């Protein structure tokens, strides 16, 4: 009897760009204004229009969690900039 592949098995692996927009902390991330010093500051927003959520997972040795540190080390993802006040 043959085994049917599930939809999950047929989906392509997540690309680095999509993975970079994934939060590994609280669902939906944490508003940048509510981050604590022990939370990952990896930005989850796409552009300067907001809302400005960050990952919020427990930090590693730097400003990001271990997962986002690895993604950042890949050097292929540019982080979005915060809008300047004016």
N, C-alpha and C positions, 0 to 999 in steps of 0.2 A: 504494500500500500504506500502511495507517495504522500509525502508531507507537504501541505500547502504553506506557502510563505505568508507571513502576516504582513500587514501594511508597514509595521515598524521595521521589519527586516528589509523591505524594499526601498525605504527612504534613503537618500544619499547621506553620507556623513556630513555633520554640521561643519560649515566653512569657518575659517578663522574669524571673519568679520562678524558672522552671526554669534559665534562663541564669545567674542569680545563684548557683545551687547547682552550677555547673559549675566544675571546676578546670581552669586553663589550664597548670598545671605538671605535675609527676609524676602518673601515673595514681593515683587514689585520694587525692591530696593528701599533705600532710605533717603529722604530729602536731604540735600547737601547741608541745609541749615540745621538738621537734627543729628548729624553724624557725631559720634564720640571719637576720642583719640584712639580707641582700640578697634575701630571699624575700617574696612577696606574703602578707600576713596576712589575706586575705579568708576569713571563716569558711565552711566547707562543711557544718556540722552544722545540723540542723533544730530541736533542742531541747536542754535542759540535761542530757539523759541521756548524751550523748557517743556514740561517741568524738569527740574534738575535733580534726578535721583542718582545715587551711587550704590555700589554693590552692598555694602553694609556687613559683609561676612567678617569674621575675626581676622585681623591683620596678621601678616607674617612679620618678617624682619623689617620691611620697608613700609610704604604707605598702602600697599595692596595685599590682598589675601594671596595665598600660595598659587591658586589657579590663575589669577590675573597677573601675578608676577611672571609666571611662565609665558602667558600670552604676550605680555609686554616685551619679554626677552626675545620673542620671535622676530621683532622688529618690522612687522608688516602691517601693523594697525596704527593709524594716527588717531590720537585722542581729540575729542571735540573741545573747543575753547568756550569758556564762559563769556557771555556778552559783557562788554564794558559799560559801566554806568556813565551817564552823561547828562 
